[in-house]
Amino acid sequence: SLLRALGEEKWRTKHAAVELLGAMAYCAPKQLSNTLPQVVPALSEVLMHSHPRVKESANSALASVGAVIKNPEISLLVPTLLDAISEPATHTAAALDALAHCHFEHCVDPPS
């Protein structure tokens, strides 16, 4: 599976798996939305990879994956949350602040 490929040592294998997961946001958004609780943490781990192409792909894939979230309040927070995931030391406080001040008016679906 693609999630197992993210655990491979070879950077090209990781890179290809990340690219495919990002493409799923456009090709199969409904199927991807059902697996977000597994996909987002796996992609977050890949952000720490030493190869720059793998990191860039993971950032891009997370942005694409964030597009499948339907809740409007959370959709507005996606860029802030992605910043916190990619650079926790500098952006976590802003993300927590944004979450603390978010007022939910719409149903939060499982992918959100």
PyMOL commands that set and color helices and strands:
alter all, ss='L'
color gray80, all
select helices_A, chain A and resi 2-5+11-27+29-34+36-46+52-66+72-86+88-100
alter helices_A, ss='H'
color red, helices_A
deselect
rebuild
show_as cartoon
